Amino acid sequence: MLKVHNAILHVFDFETGGKYLSDRELDLSERPTRSYVQRHLRKVSTSPESRHGEFCEGSAFAEKIQDYFAGREEFVALSQDIGLYFWEELRKSDDPGQFDVLVADFEDTDATVSKAKASNTVVGAAIAQAIEEDAYDAPPARRFAVILLPRRQAFVHDLRSVDGQSANDVVRTDAALPNPTQKVDSYLVVDADTLSIDFNDCARSIAGRDSYIIPDGLLQCTTQASSKEVISSVTKIVEDVAEEYGMEPALAVSEAKAYVAERAEMGEVVLPQEVGEKVFEDAPQMRETYERKAREERLPEEVPVRRGAANRMTKNHHIRTDTGIEITFPSEYARRPDYIEFQREADGSMRITLKGIARIENR
């Protein structure tokens, strides 16, 4: 469950050179407004494309956000400082585009469950189960988010009266905000308890150089690869090792995905080294090759992966044969020969057998 406590919207117009920093928060008692904000916050909070970071020593924003969480900084004032920063930085860009800035303070009960599971303790597991069963009144995970909302052109009808006659027309507007389902490229989310950061940003050309205004400018934080990037690297290494040693790559990759999903279900951390140990547990040489390739890729020792994001990335495995047949199956079935079995024939071709099927539906 996600509950928004404060939200505010600041508006920029780089074509006219106007910035409009709001002095009042959004009215979250209005259901459409509340729903719009919640859906964007949920999307950026669970995105597998979020990079991870920690504040560097001397970060001015780290001091500000700590003051805010401690009640020494007002929400509106802090949001205006953030809005002013983005205004000054974006206007330097060779192509600033059109953006609004959404700033919000919210709580996420689902994140509390994940943190309890990630503790890997009996107490943590019990707390997580109690929360999910609505039998534990735990303080939700508190977070602070900033989202750059790219405005888009849209056409709307215009109802007018001309000389006493109805005169409906089509008008273009440049003030349309992105739909809640639309992907946003630039945002940050700071956890109140740990001050850990999830963020995403795109390179902007400023004075002829590519600049990242969120991690390098506003946050001044470290940058760690996103969950999606690390999981993609891990599965690619697993696939390469399997091919090198004659193991069926589809089977190996699906096993890797199943393990990632399992780890994400237990907590919010996946250890890339353990993926190789799990997939190649009966093949020491393959395991050593995997570990060497993982070191060469400089994969982190552990990767934060939220449960929802992991499920989207790893729940199913999709394969396509050279004969044009496509099959999608749950990754956990990789080691379930009672559901799907891969066999190498004497001539080198592959046989895939699907088992235990009661009925088939056309899709």
Secondary structure, DSSP 4 states (H G I P E B T S, - for coil): -EEEEEEEEEEEETTTTEEE--SS---TTSHHHHHHHHHHHHHHHS-TT-EEE-BPTT-HHHHHHHHHHTTSS-HHHHHHHHHHHHHHHHTTBSS---EEEEEEEEEEHHHHHHHHHHT-SHHHHHHHHHHHTT---PPPEEEEEEEEEE-EEEEEEE--EETTEE--EEEEEEEEPPPTTS--S-EEEEETTT--EEEE---EEETTEEE-IIIIIII-B--B--HHHHHHHHHHHHHHHHHHTT--HHHHHHHHHHHHHHHHHH-SEE-HHHHHHHHTTT-HHHHHHHHHHHHHTT--S-EE--HHHHHHHHSEEEEE-TTS-EEEEEGGGGG-TTTEEEEE-TTS-EEEEE-S-------
